[in-house]
Amino acid sequence: MRDDVGLLELVGTRRSAGRLLDTAPDDAEVERLVGLAMTAPDHAYLRPWRLVLIRDGARGDLGDALAQASGNPAQALKPLRAPLLIAIVLCPQQHPKVPEWEQLAAAVGVVTTLGLLMHAAGWATNWRTGPHLDARPVREVLRLADGERALGFLYTGRPDAEDGRGPRPQPDPAAHLSTLGRDDRIVNGSPGVVR
Ligand SMILES: Cc1cc2nc3c(=O)[nH]c(=O)nc-3n(C[C@H](O)[C@H](O)[C@H](O)COP(=O)(O)O)c2cc1C
């Protein structure tokens, strides 16, 4: 862990990596970081997700599934872009108070937190999706049960200083913020004040 860097700076410097170099966290490190990521908010602690580590030759199996799903042999190379892919699987549960969208939100919280923790530990990540997540060959290779849904892969590896990505565009938080009862601005297309 980079103890010399504060949390605010870590959050501000995380980027989705364009290119990832070989070497990745081992299973013990992944487990430790996932344990920390599980502090993300989770209504009723349903833990409605699972993660599948895909390393070495298993990346080829996933690539074959993507190629079969897309009919494009070039897709077979996609998982080879990182030494470790962490498949994110949503496992929705029936619950009287926690609808599926909240369970999706909890899963996203874990993935987002894990990405930040990986960055804090000196690794780089990129959450990648694509149009074939729900195709039968991909479902089969991930051994998805009925009702489960793949949310993508956290590509993980060593950061590349020559990544070629420029700085992130400056965010404009004010364009997404209003104070109820105090201003009349249009925020993200909606009135900031509900009357
Ligand atoms: C649900 C989700 C799906 C994403 N899918 C992809 C993807 O398929 N390919 C990709 O290169 N990046 C993907 N990204 C990463 C975004 O492109 C990335 O966060 C965005 O470019 C901003 O870059 P930054 O995270 O460095 O600020 C995805 C991010 C999320 C949250």
The ligand as an SDF file (V2000), in Angstrom:
LIG
                    3D

 31 33  0  0  0  0  0  0  0  0999 V2000
  -19.8830    0.0410  -16.1780 C   0  0  0  0  0  0  0  0  0  0  0  0
  -18.6260    0.4870  -16.8780 C   0  0  0  0  0  0  0  0  0  0  0  0
  -18.2780   -0.0940  -18.0760 C   0  0  0  0  0  0  0  0  0  0  0  0
  -17.0980    0.2670  -18.7380 C   0  0  0  0  0  0  0  0  0  0  0  0
  -16.7680   -0.3530  -19.9080 N   0  0  0  0  0  0  0  0  0  0  0  0
  -15.5980   -0.0380  -20.5100 C   0  0  0  0  0  0  0  0  0  0  0  0
  -15.1890   -0.7260  -21.6840 C   0  0  0  0  0  0  0  0  0  0  0  0
  -15.8740   -1.6330  -22.1600 O   0  0  0  0  0  0  0  0  0  0  0  0
  -14.0020   -0.3760  -22.2580 N   0  0  0  0  0  0  0  0  0  0  0  0
  -13.2150    0.5920  -21.7070 C   0  0  0  0  0  0  0  0  0  0  0  0
  -12.1430    0.8630  -22.2430 O   0  0  0  0  0  0  0  0  0  0  0  0
  -13.5780    1.2530  -20.5780 N   0  0  0  0  0  0  0  0  0  0  0  0
  -14.7350    0.9580  -19.9780 C   0  0  0  0  0  0  0  0  0  0  0  0
  -15.0910    1.6040  -18.8260 N   0  0  0  0  0  0  0  0  0  0  0  0
  -14.1800    2.6040  -18.2240 C   0  0  0  0  0  0  0  0  0  0  0  0
  -14.5660    3.9910  -18.6570 C   0  0  0  0  0  0  0  0  0  0  0  0
  -14.4010    4.1160  -20.0380 O   0  0  0  0  0  0  0  0  0  0  0  0
  -13.6850    4.9890  -17.9170 C   0  0  0  0  0  0  0  0  0  0  0  0
  -14.0330    4.9980  -16.5540 O   0  0  0  0  0  0  0  0  0  0  0  0
  -13.8310    6.3730  -18.5010 C   0  0  0  0  0  0  0  0  0  0  0  0
  -13.1930    6.4130  -19.7300 O   0  0  0  0  0  0  0  0  0  0  0  0
  -13.2380    7.4390  -17.6340 C   0  0  0  0  0  0  0  0  0  0  0  0
  -11.8730    7.1860  -17.4110 O   0  0  0  0  0  0  0  0  0  0  0  0
  -11.3040    7.3200  -15.9380 P   0  0  0  0  0  0  0  0  0  0  0  0
  -11.9360    6.1640  -15.1440 O   0  0  0  0  0  0  0  0  0  0  0  0
   -9.8190    7.2060  -16.0720 O   0  0  0  0  0  0  0  0  0  0  0  0
  -11.7410    8.6490  -15.4230 O   0  0  0  0  0  0  0  0  0  0  0  0
  -16.2690    1.2640  -18.1720 C   0  0  0  0  0  0  0  0  0  0  0  0
  -16.6370    1.8670  -16.9530 C   0  0  0  0  0  0  0  0  0  0  0  0
  -17.8070    1.4820  -16.3170 C   0  0  0  0  0  0  0  0  0  0  0  0
  -18.1890    2.1300  -14.9990 C   0  0  0  0  0  0  0  0  0  0  0  0
  1  2  1  0
  2  3  1  0
  2 30  2  0
  3  4  2  0
  4  5  1  0
  4 28  1  0
  5  6  2  0
  6  7  1  0
  6 13  1  0
  7  8  2  0
  7  9  1  0
  9 10  1  0
 10 11  2  0
 10 12  1  0
 12 13  2  0
 13 14  1  0
 14 15  1  0
 14 28  1  0
 15 16  1  0
 16 17  1  0
 16 18  1  0
 18 19  1  0
 18 20  1  0
 20 21  1  0
 20 22  1  0
 22 23  1  0
 23 24  1  0
 24 25  2  0
 24 26  1  0
 24 27  1  0
 28 29  2  0
 29 30  1  0
 30 31  1  0
M  END
$$$$
